[in-house]
Amino acid sequence: MQLLYDFIRRHPTGVDTFWAVVLFGFSMLWVITAAPVGVEPRTAAAVIVLLLSLVVALRRRMPERMLVLAAVLGVAQLTLDVEVNPADFAMLVIIYTVAAHDGSRWASRLALVGGLSAAPLAQVRWPMQDAGAGGKIFFTIVMSATFALAWVLGDSIRTRRAYFAQLEERATRLEKEREAQSKVAVAAERARIARELHDVVAHNVSVMVVQADGAAYVMDAAPDQAKQALETISTTGRQALAEMRRLLGVLRTGDAKESGEYVPQPDVRQIEDLVEQVRCAGLTVDFKIEGTPRPLPSGVELTAYRIVQEALTNSRKHGGPEVGASVRLVYFDDGLGLLVEDDGRGAAHEMYEDGGADGRGHGLIGMRERVGMVGGTLDAGPRPGGGFRISALLPLKPAH
């Protein structure tokens, strides 16, 4: 059955041709054997049967023309006294086809008027001999209702098809709008990240300048201090170069007015202060550090701080009145692990995906951009049993 359905969908004109041949054969058999002799000219009947079969075969390719042809053939039947025969079923088919077709409305109206007129005209031209007035009226109403139902069915299918097409167009438009909004959010977040990394690099350069001035000042009097200053300059310079590599390719737009002074961005050590601020705001937070804390690249520390900040802010705003959260920092040999979880309403965190649960970022879009800048990985989603979880792994070595 499924194979037959698929074949019909792939070859609709072939199916129409098949049924046209069947209708032609059955109608010709009726003309030859069942038609009353002398009542109708059989040659004219054969031509009309052939053309009505053609209407069925070509109904999808040119429905309006086939409707006109069917109307002409109906008039020819009345004029040439060709009685109703099985080929007239094509009129029912073409009425349905035109009503279901997204074509000119005049054709659909003509099909409806023609269908409602067919039965009364046929009853007037070839009245039923053995039926009374009531039987003739009943038969006419039934036949007219059949044509009307064919038109109604076709028109409803056309309306339904147009409705689904409108839904598909709307879904496509919404998808394009969402992609455009996502691109805008990504661009804005990259610009913000670029500004912060720019400040990190500027701060490192400022440190290098101060250390270089100090080394020059104590070069003769305290060579050891000068050596230590030079080592600091070397370490800070490498770190600044690593941050510059991350900064390359990030478009910096919409810069705020520069103050002329660069302030260091938040780091991992300030996460504990951030947790305390969130606790004061009413959110219960369990904070733990595992492993041995050690200095990290500035970009990694800034990314870790922003992820925790974004996650706790959204837990507080969208997790519900009794939400609780936990923050874990894990120092590995080659990376820093972050795990932020809450037990609030996990469904509300879908706002992450919609481009910004708060004014400080763009939800998961911003988190992924930040993690991608340092070559890390991010995993976010609902927790089993409720709540939301964000897990990130940030490498300690810069991504090249």
C-alpha positions in Angstrom: 0.0 0.0 0.0 2.8 2.4 0.9 4.6 1.6 -2.4 1.4 2.4 -4.3 0.9 5.6 -2.5 4.5 6.7 -3.2 4.1 5.8 -6.9 0.9 7.9 -7.1 2.7 10.9 -5.5 5.7 10.6 -7.9 3.7 9.9 -11.1 0.3 11.7 -10.8 -0.1 12.3 -14.5 0.6 8.6 -15.2 -2.1 7.6 -12.8 -4.6 10.1 -14.4 -3.8 8.5 -17.8 -4.4 5.1 -16.5 -7.8 6.0 -15.1 -8.6 7.8 -18.3 -8.0 4.6 -20.3 -10.1 2.6 -17.8 -12.9 5.2 -18.1 -12.7 5.2 -21.9 -12.8 1.4 -22.1 -15.8 1.1 -19.7 -17.7 3.9 -21.4 -17.2 2.6 -24.9 -18.4 -0.8 -23.7 -21.5 0.8 -22.4 -22.0 2.8 -25.7 -21.7 -0.4 -27.8 -23.7 -2.8 -25.6 -25.9 -1.0 -23.1 -27.0 2.2 -24.9 -30.5 2.0 -26.4 -30.4 1.6 -30.2 -31.6 4.7 -32.0 -31.7 6.9 -29.0 -28.3 8.5 -29.5 -25.9 8.7 -32.4 -23.2 6.3 -31.4 -20.5 8.1 -33.4 -21.1 11.3 -31.5 -21.2 9.3 -28.2 -17.9 7.7 -29.0 -16.3 11.1 -29.7 -17.7 12.6 -26.5 -16.5 9.6 -24.5 -13.0 10.0 -25.9 -12.8 13.7 -25.1 -14.2 13.2 -21.6 -11.5 10.6 -21.0 -9.0 13.2 -22.3 -10.3 15.6 -19.6 -9.4 13.0 -16.9 -6.0 12.4 -18.4 -5.0 16.1 -18.6 -6.9 17.5 -15.6 -3.7 18.2 -13.6 -1.7 19.8 -16.5 -4.4 22.2 -17.7 -7.4 22.1 -15.3 -9.0 25.4 -16.5 -8.9 24.3 -20.2 -10.3 20.9 -19.3 -13.1 22.5 -17.4 -14.1 24.5 -20.4 -13.8 21.4 -22.6 -16.1 19.5 -20.2 -18.6 22.3 -20.3 -18.6 22.3 -24.1 -19.0 18.5 -24.1 -22.0 18.8 -21.7 -23.7 21.3 -24.0 -22.9 18.9 -27.0 -24.5 16.0 -25.2 -27.7 18.1 -24.6 -27.7 19.3 -28.3 -26.9 15.9 -29.9 -29.1 13.9 -27.6 -26.2 11.8 -26.2 -27.6 10.5 -23.0 -25.8 10.4 -19.7 -23.1 7.7 -19.7 -20.2 6.5 -17.5 -17.8 9.0 -19.2 -19.7 11.8 -17.6 -18.0 10.9 -14.3 -15.1 13.1 -15.8 -17.3 16.1 -15.1 -17.3 15.3 -11.4 -13.6 14.8 -11.4 -12.8 18.1 -13.2 -15.1 20.0 -10.8 -13.1 18.6 -7.9 -9.8 19.3 -9.6 -10.6 22.9 -10.5 -11.9 23.6 -7.0 -8.7 22.2 -5.5 -6.4 24.0 -7.9 -4.8 27.3 -7.0 -5.8 29.0 -10.1 -8.3 31.6 -11.3 -11.4 31.9 -9.1 -13.6 32.3 -12.2 -12.9 28.6 -13.0 -13.9 27.5 -9.5 -17.1 29.5 -9.7 -17.9 28.1 -13.2 -17.2 24.6 -11.9 -19.7 25.1 -9.1 -22.4 26.6 -11.3 -21.9 23.9 -13.9 -22.1 21.1 -11.4 -25.3 22.4 -9.8 -26.8 22.9 -13.3 -25.8 19.5 -14.7 -28.4 17.3 -13.0 -31.5 19.6 -13.6 -30.6 20.0 -17.2 -30.1 16.3 -17.7 -33.5 15.6 -16.0 -35.2 18.1 -18.3 -33.5 16.7 -21.4 -33.9 13.0 -20.5 -36.6 12.7 -17.8 -37.1 9.5 -15.9 -40.0 7.6 -17.4 -40.9 5.4 -14.5 -40.6 7.9 -11.6 -43.1 10.4 -10.4 -42.5 14.0 -9.7 -41.2 13.4 -6.2 -38.8 10.8 -7.5 -37.5 13.1 -10.2 -37.0 15.9 -7.7 -35.2 13.6 -5.2 -32.9 12.2 -7.9 -32.1 15.7 -9.1 -31.3 16.9 -5.6 -29.1 13.9 -4.9 -27.1 14.3 -8.1 -26.7 18.1 -7.6 -25.5 17.5 -4.0 -22.9 15.0 -5.4 -21.5 17.7 -7.7 -21.6 20.3 -4.8 -19.8 17.9 -2.5 -17.1 17.4 -5.0 -16.6 21.1 -5.3 -16.6 21.6 -1.5 -14.1 18.8 -1.0 -11.8 20.3 -3.6 -12.1 23.9 -2.3 -11.4 22.7 1.3 -8.3 20.9 0.1 -7.2 24.1 -1.7 -7.8 26.1 1.5 -6.0 23.6 3.6 -3.0 23.5 1.2 -2.8 27.3 1.2 -3.0 27.3 5.0 -0.1 24.9 5.3 1.9 26.8 2.7 1.4 29.9 4.8 2.5 28.1 7.9 5.7 26.9 6.1 6.4 30.4 4.9 5.9 31.8 8.3 8.2 29.1 9.9 10.8 29.9 7.2 10.6 33.6 7.9 10.8 33.1 11.7 13.8 30.8 11.2 15.6 33.4 9.1 14.8 36.1 11.7 16.1 33.9 14.4 19.3 33.3 12.5 19.7 37.0 11.9 19.1 37.8 15.6 21.6 35.0 16.5 24.2 36.6 14.2 23.6 40.0 15.7 24.0 38.5 19.2 27.2 36.7 18.2 28.6 39.9 16.7 27.7 42.0 19.7 29.2 39.4 22.1 32.4 39.2 20.1 32.7 42.9 20.2 32.3 42.9 23.9 34.9 40.1 24.3 37.3 42.0 22.0 37.0 45.1 24.2 37.7 43.1 27.4 40.6 41.3 25.8 41.9 44.6 24.6 41.8 45.9 28.1 43.6 42.7 29.4 46.4 43.2 26.8 46.6 46.9 27.5 47.0 46.2 31.2 49.7 43.6 30.6 51.6 46.1 28.4 51.3 48.7 31.2 52.8 46.3 33.6 55.7 45.6 31.2 56.3 49.4 30.9 56.4 49.8 34.7 58.7 46.8 35.1 61.0 48.0 32.4 61.2 51.5 34.0 62.0 49.9 37.3 64.6 47.6 35.8 66.4 50.5 34.2 66.3 52.4 37.4 67.9 49.6 39.6 70.1 48.1 36.9 73.4 49.3 38.4 72.4 49.4 42.1 70.4 46.2 42.4 71.1 43.7 39.5 69.0 41.0 41.2 66.0 43.2 41.2 66.6 44.2 37.7 66.8 40.5 36.7 63.6 39.8 38.4 61.9 42.7 36.7 63.1 41.5 33.3 61.7 38.0 34.0 58.4 39.5 34.9 58.5 41.5 31.7 59.2 38.3 29.7 56.3 36.4 31.4 53.9 39.2 31.0 54.9 39.7 27.4 54.2 36.1 26.5 50.9 36.3 28.2 50.0 39.5 26.3 51.0 37.8 23.0 48.7 34.9 23.8 45.8 37.2 24.5 46.6 39.0 21.2 46.3 35.8 19.3 42.8 35.4 20.7 42.0 38.9 19.9 42.8 38.6 16.2 39.8 38.1 14.0 37.4 39.5 16.6 35.6 42.5 15.2 35.5 45.4 17.5 32.4 47.6 17.0 30.5 50.0 19.1 33.3 50.9 21.4 32.3 52.9 24.4 34.0 56.2 25.1 37.5 55.5 26.2 38.5 56.8 29.6 42.2 56.8 28.8 42.9 54.3 31.6 42.6 50.5 31.3 41.3 48.6 34.3 42.2 44.9 34.7 39.3 42.6 34.0 37.9 40.1 36.6 39.8 36.9 37.3 39.2 33.6 39.0 40.1 35.0 42.4 37.1 37.3 42.2 34.7 34.5 41.6 34.4 34.0 45.4 33.5 37.7 45.8 30.9 37.2 43.0 29.4 34.2 44.9 29.1 36.3 48.1 27.3 39.0 46.2 24.9 36.5 44.8 24.3 35.1 48.2 23.5 38.5 49.6 20.9 38.8 46.8 19.1 35.8 48.2 20.5 32.9 46.2 21.9 29.9 48.1 25.2 29.0 46.5 27.6 26.2 47.4 31.1 27.1 46.3 34.1 24.8 46.2 37.6 24.7 44.7 39.3 21.4 43.9 42.9 21.0 42.9 45.7 23.4 43.5 45.0 27.0 42.5 47.7 28.6 40.4 48.0 31.6 38.0 46.1 31.2 34.7 46.2 33.2 31.5 44.2 36.3 31.8 41.8 35.3 29.0 41.0 32.0 30.7 40.4 33.7 34.1 38.1 36.3 32.4 36.2 33.6 30.6 35.7 31.6 33.8 34.5 34.6 35.7 32.0 35.6 33.0 30.6 32.1 32.7 30.0 31.8 36.4 28.5 35.3 36.5 26.1 34.6 33.6 25.1 31.3 35.0 24.4 32.6 38.6 22.5 35.6 37.2 20.2 33.5 35.2 19.7 31.0 38.1 18.7 33.9 40.3 16.4 35.5 37.8 14.7 32.4 36.2 15.2 29.5 38.6 12.3 30.2 40.9 11.8 31.4 44.4 13.6 28.5 46.3 16.4 27.8 43.8 19.8 26.7 45.0 23.0 26.6 43.1 26.5 25.2 43.3 29.8 26.3 41.7 32.8 24.1 41.3 36.2 25.1 40.1 38.6 22.2 39.3 42.2 22.8 38.5 43.6 20.0 36.2 47.1 19.7 35.0 46.2 21.1 31.6 43.0 23.0 32.2 40.4 24.6 34.4 37.0 22.9 34.8 33.8 24.8 35.7 30.6 23.3 36.8 27.6 25.5 37.7 24.3 23.8 38.6 21.0 24.8 40.0 17.8 23.0 41.1 15.3 25.5 39.8 12.8 25.5 36.9 14.9 24.0 34.1 12.4 24.9 31.4 12.7 28.6 32.3 16.4 28.4 31.3 15.3 28.1 27.7 15.8 31.9 27.7 19.5 31.1 27.4 18.9 29.9 23.9 16.8 33.0 22.9 19.6 35.4 23.0 20.0 36.9 26.4 18.4 36.3 29.7 19.8 39.4 31.1 21.6 42.6 30.0 25.1 41.3 30.7 25.4 38.9 27.8 23.6 36.7 25.3 23.0 33.5 27.2 24.6 30.4 25.8 25.5 32.3 22.6 27.9 34.5 24.6 29.2 31.6 26.7 30.0 29.5 23.6 31.8 32.5 22.0 33.9 33.1 25.1 34.8 29.4 25.5 35.6 29.2 21.8 38.0 32.2 22.1 40.2 30.3 24.5 39.9 26.9 22.7 37.7 25.3 25.4 34.5 23.2 25.4 31.1 24.0 26.8 28.2 21.7 27.7 24.9 23.1 28.9 21.4 21.7 29.3 18.7 20.6 31.8 19.6 18.4 34.7 17.9 15.1 35.3 15.1 15.7 37.8 15.0 19.5 37.2 17.3 22.4 37.1 20.1 23.5 34.7 23.7 22.6 34.4 26.6 24.4 32.7 30.0 22.6 32.4 33.1 24.1 30.7 36.7 23.0 30.3 39.2 25.8 29.6 42.7 24.8 28.5 45.6 26.6 30.2 47.6 26.8 27.0 46.4 29.3 24.4 44.8 27.8 21.3 46.8 28.5 18.1 
